[in-house]
Amino acid sequence: MRIVFVDPPSPPGFVAFRDSHGGYGECCRTSRLKFPCLDIFHSASLLLQHGREAAVVDSVLLDHSPQDCVAAVLAKKPGLVALRTCSGSCPHDLSVARLLKARFAGPVVFFGPQVAAEPERILAHPAVDAVVMGEAPPLFLEIGRRRGFAGVPGVWHKRRGRVVQNPPAALMEDVDILPVPRWDLVDYRRYSYVTTQTSWGCPNRCGYCPYPVTQGARWRGRSVPRVVQEFQALRRRYGLRFVLLRDPQFTLKRTRTAELCRALIAAGTPLMWGCETRLDRLDDELLALMSRAGCVRVAFGVESVNGPALRRLGRDAGAPDEVRSKVAELKRHGMLTYAMYLIGLPGETRRTTEDLIDFSLALGTDAAAFSMATPFPGTRLARLARRRGWFAAPDPLHLTSCVASARNEAMTLPEIEGLYRSAKTRWKRRERVPI
C-alpha cells in the first residue's frame, strides 16, 4: 500500500506554512518564502526505510490549484492519501479532500496537531475516512505495516458507518528512529531552505505558545551522532549549505548544545544553520561554540516589553536592557538576529503596543516577525479568551496569527489588527526611533 503524503494547496489569498506555531500552522497573506512541512518528510522517509511505499506531493511548493493537487496525487497511484492540515487551512483542506474523494476510492486521512483539537468534526466530513492524532511518523509506519487502521494508536476511523476510536498514541520516546528526510521525493531546491529538528518538547509552558501542547512539555532530543550524520548527509547527498532547525528551544539543554556544537566542529562544520531559542539561554562561551559550528542565524521571542502582561501568561522575559545586550552579543558573534513579537496579549494597551513597535525598530535586528496573539487550542491564552468572552473569530477553531481572532480587555479586534499592520509597515520602512 503506497501512502501519499500531501501538503495541500494554500487557501485562496494566503500562503500556508503548516509547520509553524508548533504545527498548528500559519497562513500568511503574502510571502515569497517556501519551506517544507517536516513531519510529512519524516513520515514518508521512515516508511521507505522500512521497505514500505511512500510518496510526497507538496502543493504549496508547486503553487497547485486544488485540481492540480488531485491530479498530482492520483499520478502517484496511492493506496492511501494522508493530508497534512493546520488550523487556518483546515476548511480549505477539507474542500480539497472532497475533490479527491470524487476520484479516489481509497482511504483519505487527515493528520497534524489541529486534528487533535477537533477530531469529531474533521472525521464527520464525508471525504475523510480516518484521522491520526499524535506524532505522525511511527503511526503511519504502523498503518503501513498493518495495511489499515485497526488497533493503531492515535487513530479514529470509520468502519461500517460508525466511528472506531483506537487508544491514544504515546509520544515518540526514541526520536533517533527518524531517518534523514528524503528530500529527493520533491524538487527540494525550490524551497527557500530545508529544515530539520534535533529536539522536541518545551517545559516552559508560556501561555500563548502551542509547542507544549503539540509536542509536550517533556524535552526529547536526538543523539549527537545522529544529528551530525544528518548534517553531513544534507551536505554530501543533497548539496545543501544551510538548514533551519525547528527545535522549539535549541539551547534548552546547555551541555547537550555544547556537545553537539563540538561534534559539528570536529566534523568540519558541514553546514551553516539557524535556530530558535530564548535569549536567557545564551552566553558568550556558548555563542562562540555555536558560531564555530556553523550557526549564522538565531531567532528569539521578545513578544512584549510589558513585563506584567508576559508574567501573567507564565513568561519570565528579560528586561529591555537585557534584550538589547543579548542582541548586541549575538551580533558580535556574527549572527543574524530574528526577533518575534506578539500584538494584543492580555494586559496590553494601545500605548504599550506602540512602545513595543518603537522598541522593535530601535533594537536593530536583521529581521522581525509580528503576529497577533492567537488563542490556539489547548493554550492558556485560549482558555482565558473563552472565559472572558474575547473570541471574535467567525470560527475560533480555525486560526492564523495574521488574522485577528481575539480581543483583550483594552483593545478591540480592529485596534489590534491596525497596530499589527502598523508594526509591519513601520518595520518595512525601518522608521528607527531612539530607546
Number of C-alpha atoms within 10 A of each C-alpha: 16 19 27 23 26 24 24 30 27 24 21 11 10 16 22 29 25 29 22 16 20 22 23 27 25 25 24 18 13 10 11 6 12 17 19 22 22 17 23 26 25 22 26 27 26 22 25 17 15 11 11 16 17 25 24 25 23 23 20 23 23 16 14 18 17 21 13 13 24 25 14 17 22 15 9 15 15 20 18 22 26 25 24 27 27 30 25 29 28 21 15 17 22 20 14 21 25 18 16 22 19 10 11 20 10 13 19 22 23 27 25 27 27 26 23 18 17 13 18 13 9 22 20 13 13 11 21 21 20 25 27 27 23 23 20 22 20 22 22 24 22 17 20 21 15 13 15 15 24 16 15 21 20 21 25 25 22 17 12 6 7 8 15 16 17 15 12 14 17 12 15 18 9 11 18 16 14 19 19 19 22 20 18 11 15 16 11 18 13 13 15 14 16 22 19 24 19 20 23 24 20 24 13 16 18 20 21 22 24 27 25 22 18 24 22 16 15 13 16 19 20 16 15 18 13 17 21 21 15 18 25 20 16 23 16 12 12 14 12 19 16 20 21 19 19 20 22 25 23 24 22 20 13 14 11 15 17 19 13 21 25 18 17 25 18 12 14 13 20 23 21 19 22 23 22 20 17 18 21 15 13 16 13 13 9 17 20 17 20 24 20 18 24 21 25 21 20 22 22 19 17 22 23 27 22 19 16 16 15 22 13 14 20 15 18 14 21 17 13 18 10 13 17 17 12 18 22 17 16 24 15 12 17 15 22 17 20 21 21 16 21 20 29 29 28 22 17 23 19 15 9 16 22 17 15 23 26 19 19 29 21 16 21 18 18 12 14 22 16 20 22 24 26 29 28 27 23 17 22 20 23 20 15 17 21 14 10 12 13 19 21 14 15 9 10 19 17 18 26 26 21 19 21 25 26 27 26 21 15 14 18 16 20 11 16 27 21 13 19 25 17 14 26 16 12 16 19 12 10 14 11 16 13 8 12
